[in-house]
Amino acid sequence: MVGYPEVIRPYYQEFKVTTYQEGGNLFKNVKEFSRIIAEYTLSLYLKNEDKRFW
């Protein structure tokens, strides 16, 4: 398809928003999302690029 990735990156399944009632806030959520993305990015180091992703 034109304009759409074939596969969604797997780290999106790990994103969990912690609500204010659960002790979360915007900063904590963004920090956790950044950690998840960084961990995923480092796991790809020296591996071939998967062209199905954007």
Long-range contacts (C-beta under 8 A, 24 or more apart in sequence): 5-52, 5-53, 5-54, 6-52, 6-53, 7-50, 7-52, 7-53, 9-40, 9-53, 10-40, 11-36, 11-37, 11-39, 11-40
